[in-house]
């Protein structure tokens, strides 16, 4: 989840933007990944915050390839 820390500095902000309970996002952080089914919501939420986040960046981060992420 480090690849998105610049967009959502807190788990509470990410939870609010994705309309998910804080506990859900805290579980993702503990696990170290966000389920792929939230990719589209994350891309849209990042755009609302003025950031560009792509499917490729999310996939690269999920695969552990931080080069492809922002």
Buried (B, 14 or more C-beta within 10 A) or exposed (E): BEBBEEBBEEBEBBBBBBEBEEEBBBEBEEEEEBEEEBBEBBBEBBEEEEBEBBEEBBBBBBEEEEEBBB
